[in-house]
Amino acid sequence: MSTLICSFDGLHDNRVLRYCADFEAHTLHMDTQTEAGEKVSVHFTGLLAHWFENVVQDNILFGMDEITVDGFFEQYKDLLDGTISYGFPACCSIEELRERMDREHIRVFIIDSCLGLCGFVLAQEVNCNVYNCL
């Protein structure tokens, strides 16, 4: 049983220029740049939570995948077991989190890295826009 829903191939080997979470607006915005100099803007809306680790000065993405909610709970079981009682990513129990994600149509986006930043974003929508900066 595959947990992969789709891959965002346009982010492979992109360098992360910046990211910003706006908790009031429930958004997360990430600007990246391809090796060819094109900027790719990734904008998440309906943000529930995000978790990044290994953030360094020069983060290079391997890519981003959307996975199933079941896949998320399997892949991040250990993290959730240690953080859910502190309210992360939201709610007080795994069951409540799963119900909220279902009710609010929260999707799971996994960010993998070649170098540095990796983790996940829980949000309702994502949009990627390419800007030619040459």
PATOR-119750 format. One line per field, with one value per atom (N, C-alpha, C): atom name; residue number from 1; x negated, y, z. Coordinates in nm, 2 decimals. Layout:
<pts>
bati	(CA	...)
semar	(NUM	...)
X	(X	...)
Y	(Y	...)
Z	(Z	...)
</pts>
This chain:
<pts>
bati	(N	CA	C	N	CA	C	N	CA	C	N	CA	C	N	CA	C	N	CA	C	N	CA	C	N	CA	C	N	CA	C	N	CA	C	N	CA	C	N	CA	C	N	CA	C	N	CA	C	N	CA	C	N	CA	C	N	CA	C	N	CA	C	N	CA	C	N	CA	C	N	CA	C	N	CA	C	N	CA	C	N	CA	C	N	CA	C	N	CA	C	N	CA	C	N	CA	C	N	CA	C	N	CA	C	N	CA	C	N	CA	C	N	CA	C	N	CA	C	N	CA	C	N	CA	C	N	CA	C	N	CA	C	N	CA	C	N	CA	C	N	CA	C	N	CA	C	N	CA	C	N	CA	C	N	CA	C	N	CA	C	N	CA	C	N	CA	C	N	CA	C	N	CA	C	N	CA	C	N	CA	C	N	CA	C	N	CA	C	N	CA	C	N	CA	C	N	CA	C	N	CA	C	N	CA	C	N	CA	C	N	CA	C	N	CA	C	N	CA	C	N	CA	C	N	CA	C	N	CA	C	N	CA	C	N	CA	C	N	CA	C	N	CA	C	N	CA	C	N	CA	C	N	CA	C	N	CA	C	N	CA	C	N	CA	C	N	CA	C	N	CA	C	N	CA	C	N	CA	C	N	CA	C	N	CA	C	N	CA	C	N	CA	C	N	CA	C	N	CA	C	N	CA	C	N	CA	C	N	CA	C	N	CA	C	N	CA	C	N	CA	C	N	CA	C	N	CA	C	N	CA	C	N	CA	C	N	CA	C	N	CA	C	N	CA	C	N	CA	C	N	CA	C	N	CA	C	N	CA	C	N	CA	C	N	CA	C	N	CA	C	N	CA	C	N	CA	C	N	CA	C	N	CA	C	N	CA	C	N	CA	C	N	CA	C	N	CA	C	N	CA	C	N	CA	C	N	CA	C	N	CA	C	N	CA	C	N	CA	C	N	CA	C	N	CA	C	N	CA	C	N	CA	C	N	CA	C	N	CA	C	N	CA	C	N	CA	C	N	CA	C	N	CA	C	N	CA	C	N	CA	C	N	CA	C	N	CA	C)
semar	(1	1	1	2	2	2	3	3	3	4	4	4	5	5	5	6	6	6	7	7	7	8	8	8	9	9	9	10	10	10	11	11	11	12	12	12	13	13	13	14	14	14	15	15	15	16	16	16	17	17	17	18	18	18	19	19	19	20	20	20	21	21	21	22	22	22	23	23	23	24	24	24	25	25	25	26	26	26	27	27	27	28	28	28	29	29	29	30	30	30	31	31	31	32	32	32	33	33	33	34	34	34	35	35	35	36	36	36	37	37	37	38	38	38	39	39	39	40	40	40	41	41	41	42	42	42	43	43	43	44	44	44	45	45	45	46	46	46	47	47	47	48	48	48	49	49	49	50	50	50	51	51	51	52	52	52	53	53	53	54	54	54	55	55	55	56	56	56	57	57	57	58	58	58	59	59	59	60	60	60	61	61	61	62	62	62	63	63	63	64	64	64	65	65	65	66	66	66	67	67	67	68	68	68	69	69	69	70	70	70	71	71	71	72	72	72	73	73	73	74	74	74	75	75	75	76	76	76	77	77	77	78	78	78	79	79	79	80	80	80	81	81	81	82	82	82	83	83	83	84	84	84	85	85	85	86	86	86	87	87	87	88	88	88	89	89	89	90	90	90	91	91	91	92	92	92	93	93	93	94	94	94	95	95	95	96	96	96	97	97	97	98	98	98	99	99	99	100	100	100	101	101	101	102	102	102	103	103	103	104	104	104	105	105	105	106	106	106	107	107	107	108	108	108	109	109	109	110	110	110	111	111	111	112	112	112	113	113	113	114	114	114	115	115	115	116	116	116	117	117	117	118	118	118	119	119	119	120	120	120	121	121	121	122	122	122	123	123	123	124	124	124	125	125	125	126	126	126	127	127	127	128	128	128	129	129	129	130	130	130	131	131	131	132	132	132	133	133	133	134	134	134)
X	(-0.08	0.00	-0.09	-0.08	-0.16	-0.09	-0.18	-0.13	-0.15	-0.22	-0.24	-0.12	-0.08	0.03	-0.03	-0.13	-0.19	-0.33	-0.41	-0.54	-0.55	-0.62	-0.64	-0.78	-0.80	-0.94	-1.01	-0.94	-1.00	-1.08	-1.09	-1.17	-1.30	-1.33	-1.45	-1.57	-1.66	-1.79	-1.77	-1.65	-1.63	-1.70	-1.76	-1.81	-1.70	-1.69	-1.59	-1.65	-1.58	-1.62	-1.57	-1.44	-1.38	-1.25	-1.20	-1.06	-1.01	-0.87	-0.81	-0.67	-0.64	-0.51	-0.44	-0.31	-0.22	-0.11	-0.12	-0.03	0.11	0.11	0.24	0.32	0.25	0.31	0.31	0.25	0.25	0.18	0.06	-0.01	-0.16	-0.22	-0.37	-0.41	-0.51	-0.56	-0.71	-0.75	-0.89	-0.94	-1.05	-1.11	-1.23	-1.24	-1.35	-1.40	-1.52	-1.58	-1.64	-1.62	-1.67	-1.82	-1.89	-2.03	-2.04	-1.93	-1.92	-1.89	-1.86	-1.83	-1.69	-1.60	-1.45	-1.41	-1.33	-1.27	-1.14	-1.13	-1.00	-0.95	-0.83	-0.77	-0.66	-0.67	-0.58	-0.50	-0.37	-0.28	-0.17	-0.18	-0.08	0.02	0.15	0.26	0.34	0.41	0.48	0.38	0.27	0.16	0.21	0.19	0.22	0.09	-0.02	-0.15	-0.26	-0.38	-0.50	-0.61	-0.69	-0.81	-0.93	-1.03	-1.15	-1.26	-1.36	-1.48	-1.60	-1.72	-1.84	-1.85	-1.79	-1.79	-1.93	-1.99	-2.13	-2.12	-2.24	-2.24	-2.21	-2.26	-2.25	-2.17	-2.03	-1.95	-1.92	-1.93	-1.90	-1.80	-1.69	-1.58	-1.61	-1.57	-1.56	-1.43	-1.32	-1.19	-1.08	-0.96	-0.85	-0.74	-0.68	-0.58	-0.46	-0.34	-0.22	-0.20	-0.17	-0.15	-0.01	0.04	0.17	0.16	0.27	0.27	0.23	0.27	0.23	0.08	0.02	-0.12	-0.19	-0.14	-0.19	-0.20	-0.09	-0.08	-0.18	-0.20	-0.30	-0.44	-0.47	-0.61	-0.65	-0.56	-0.60	-0.54	-0.52	-0.46	-0.55	-0.68	-0.77	-0.77	-0.77	-0.77	-0.64	-0.53	-0.40	-0.38	-0.43	-0.41	-0.48	-0.59	-0.67	-0.62	-0.54	-0.50	-0.35	-0.27	-0.13	-0.08	-0.14	-0.09	-0.13	-0.22	-0.25	-0.18	-0.08	0.00	-0.05	-0.16	-0.21	-0.19	-0.14	-0.11	0.02	0.11	0.23	0.31	0.40	0.49	0.41	0.48	0.43	0.41	0.45	0.43	0.42	0.37	0.35	0.49	0.59	0.72	0.79	0.77	0.82	0.75	0.62	0.55	0.60	0.61	0.66	0.80	0.89	1.03	1.02	0.93	0.92	0.87	0.77	0.71	0.82	0.90	1.01	1.12	1.16	1.26	1.22	1.10	1.05	0.98	0.98	0.92	0.77	0.70	0.56	0.48	0.39	0.31	0.17	0.09	-0.05	-0.15	-0.24	-0.35	-0.48	-0.56	-0.68	-0.79	-0.88	-1.00	-1.12	-1.19	-1.31	-1.43	-1.55	-1.66	-1.78	-1.85	-1.99	-2.08	-2.05	-2.14	-2.05	-2.05	-1.98	-1.83	-1.75	-1.61	-1.53	-1.46	-1.37	-1.26	-1.15	-1.04	-0.90	-0.80	-0.67	-0.59	-0.49	-0.39	-0.25	-0.17	-0.03	0.05	0.12	0.19	0.30	0.40	0.51	0.47	0.39	0.36	0.21	0.16	0.02	0.03	-0.04	-0.06	-0.21	-0.26	-0.39	-0.39	-0.47	-0.48	-0.63	-0.66	-0.79	-0.81	-0.92	-0.95	-1.09	-1.10	-1.23	-1.30	-1.42	-1.50	-1.63	-1.64	-1.76	-1.77)
Y	(-0.12	0.00	0.13	0.21	0.33	0.44	0.52	0.64	0.76	0.75	0.87	0.91	1.04	1.09	1.16	1.25	1.31	1.37	1.39	1.45	1.59	1.68	1.81	1.82	1.77	1.75	1.88	1.99	2.12	2.17	2.10	2.15	2.08	1.98	1.90	1.99	1.98	2.05	2.20	2.25	2.39	2.43	2.55	2.61	2.69	2.67	2.75	2.88	2.99	3.13	3.18	3.14	3.19	3.12	3.12	3.07	3.15	3.16	3.25	3.19	3.16	3.12	3.24	3.26	3.36	3.29	3.28	3.20	3.27	3.40	3.46	3.44	3.43	3.41	3.26	3.18	3.03	3.00	3.06	3.04	3.01	2.95	2.93	2.95	3.04	3.08	3.04	2.97	2.93	2.98	3.05	3.09	3.00	2.94	2.86	2.91	2.86	2.89	2.77	2.75	2.64	2.66	2.56	2.58	2.67	2.68	2.77	2.91	2.94	3.08	3.11	3.02	3.05	3.04	3.13	3.13	3.05	2.96	2.89	2.92	2.98	3.02	2.91	2.86	2.76	2.82	2.82	2.89	2.79	2.77	2.68	2.76	2.73	2.79	2.69	2.75	2.66	2.58	2.65	2.59	2.55	2.42	2.37	2.37	2.32	2.31	2.28	2.30	2.26	2.22	2.13	2.08	2.07	2.15	2.14	2.11	2.03	2.00	2.02	2.02	2.03	2.16	2.26	2.39	2.45	2.48	2.54	2.66	2.72	2.84	2.81	2.70	2.66	2.53	2.54	2.43	2.40	2.27	2.23	2.11	2.14	2.04	1.92	1.80	1.69	1.69	1.73	1.74	1.75	1.75	1.75	1.65	1.58	1.48	1.51	1.48	1.48	1.33	1.30	1.16	1.15	1.03	1.01	1.05	1.07	1.10	0.97	0.86	0.73	0.72	0.75	0.75	0.84	0.96	1.05	1.00	0.94	0.88	0.77	0.69	0.58	0.63	0.73	0.78	0.86	0.93	1.02	0.98	0.85	0.80	0.84	0.82	0.84	0.99	1.08	1.22	1.26	1.22	1.25	1.20	1.08	1.02	1.11	1.18	1.26	1.41	1.45	1.59	1.62	1.52	1.55	1.59	1.55	1.59	1.74	1.79	1.93	2.02	1.96	2.04	2.05	1.97	1.97	1.84	1.84	1.96	2.03	1.97	2.03	1.92	1.97	1.87	1.81	1.72	1.66	1.51	1.45	1.31	1.28	1.17	1.13	1.12	1.07	1.05	1.19	1.28	1.42	1.48	1.47	1.52	1.46	1.33	1.27	1.32	1.33	1.38	1.53	1.61	1.75	1.76	1.68	1.68	1.63	1.54	1.49	1.60	1.66	1.76	1.88	1.93	2.05	2.02	1.90	1.86	1.90	1.86	1.89	1.79	1.83	1.75	1.74	1.64	1.62	1.64	1.73	1.76	1.73	1.63	1.59	1.66	1.73	1.79	1.72	1.67	1.59	1.68	1.65	1.74	1.67	1.74	1.69	1.74	1.86	1.92	2.01	1.99	2.08	2.05	2.15	2.15	2.03	1.97	1.86	1.86	1.80	1.79	1.78	1.84	1.83	1.96	1.98	2.08	2.02	2.06	2.02	2.14	2.13	2.25	2.20	2.29	2.25	2.26	2.35	2.37	2.41	2.39	2.43	2.48	2.59	2.64	2.67	2.63	2.65	2.74	2.85	2.94	2.96	2.96	2.98	3.12	3.18	3.32	3.31	3.35	3.36	3.48	3.46	3.57	3.59	3.53	3.55	3.68)
Z	(0.00	0.00	0.00	-0.10	-0.12	-0.04	0.03	0.10	0.02	-0.10	-0.18	-0.26	-0.25	-0.33	-0.46	-0.44	-0.56	-0.52	-0.62	-0.59	-0.66	-0.60	-0.66	-0.71	-0.84	-0.89	-0.92	-0.93	-0.96	-0.85	-0.74	-0.62	-0.60	-0.69	-0.67	-0.69	-0.60	-0.59	-0.58	-0.54	-0.52	-0.39	-0.39	-0.26	-0.20	-0.07	0.01	0.04	-0.01	0.02	0.15	0.18	0.30	0.32	0.44	0.47	0.58	0.58	0.69	0.71	0.84	0.88	0.94	0.89	0.95	1.02	1.15	1.23	1.24	1.23	1.23	1.10	0.98	0.85	0.82	0.90	0.88	0.74	0.72	0.59	0.62	0.53	0.53	0.39	0.38	0.24	0.24	0.13	0.11	-0.02	-0.03	-0.16	-0.18	-0.30	-0.34	-0.47	-0.51	-0.64	-0.70	-0.83	-0.90	-0.94	-0.99	-1.03	-1.15	-1.23	-1.34	-1.31	-1.18	-1.14	-1.13	-1.16	-1.15	-1.00	-0.96	-0.83	-0.83	-0.73	-0.72	-0.58	-0.58	-0.45	-0.42	-0.29	-0.24	-0.13	-0.15	-0.06	0.00	0.13	0.19	0.26	0.24	0.31	0.40	0.49	0.59	0.67	0.71	0.79	0.92	0.96	1.09	1.17	1.11	1.18	1.08	1.12	1.04	1.14	1.09	1.17	1.07	1.10	1.02	1.11	1.06	1.14	1.05	1.10	1.03	0.94	0.99	0.91	0.93	0.81	0.81	0.71	0.69	0.61	0.46	0.41	0.27	0.26	0.27	0.26	0.11	0.08	-0.06	-0.05	-0.12	-0.12	-0.21	-0.17	-0.25	-0.33	-0.25	-0.31	-0.21	-0.26	-0.17	-0.22	-0.13	-0.17	-0.08	-0.14	-0.05	-0.02	0.10	0.14	0.21	0.23	0.30	0.45	0.51	0.65	0.72	0.68	0.74	0.74	0.62	0.61	0.70	0.72	0.81	0.96	1.00	1.14	1.15	1.05	1.05	1.06	0.96	0.95	1.07	1.13	1.24	1.37	1.39	1.52	1.64	1.63	1.74	1.78	1.68	1.70	1.77	1.71	1.77	1.91	1.93	2.07	2.17	2.13	2.22	2.23	2.13	2.13	2.14	2.12	2.12	2.26	2.36	2.50	2.53	2.44	2.46	2.36	2.29	2.19	2.05	2.02	1.89	1.82	1.70	1.61	1.64	1.71	1.76	1.83	1.92	1.99	2.11	2.18	2.30	2.28	2.17	2.15	2.00	1.97	1.83	1.76	1.83	1.78	1.75	1.84	1.81	1.69	1.68	1.57	1.44	1.44	1.31	1.28	1.38	1.35	1.30	1.36	1.31	1.17	1.14	1.00	0.90	0.94	0.85	0.84	0.95	0.95	0.87	0.88	0.82	0.68	0.64	0.51	0.50	0.61	0.62	0.54	0.46	0.38	0.44	0.40	0.46	0.34	0.36	0.27	0.33	0.28	0.33	0.25	0.32	0.25	0.29	0.18	0.20	0.15	0.20	0.17	0.12	0.04	0.00	0.10	0.16	0.26	0.34	0.47	0.57	0.58	0.57	0.60	0.55	0.64	0.60	0.71	0.68	0.78	0.71	0.77	0.71	0.73	0.65	0.66	0.66	0.75	0.76	0.72	0.60	0.55	0.46	0.43	0.34	0.19	0.16	0.01	0.00	-0.12	-0.16	-0.30	-0.33	-0.46	-0.49	-0.61	-0.64	-0.77	-0.76	-0.87	-0.91	-1.04	-1.09	-1.15	-1.11	-1.16	-1.22	-1.34	-1.41	-1.37	-1.31	-1.26	-1.34	-1.46	-1.54	-1.61)
</pts>
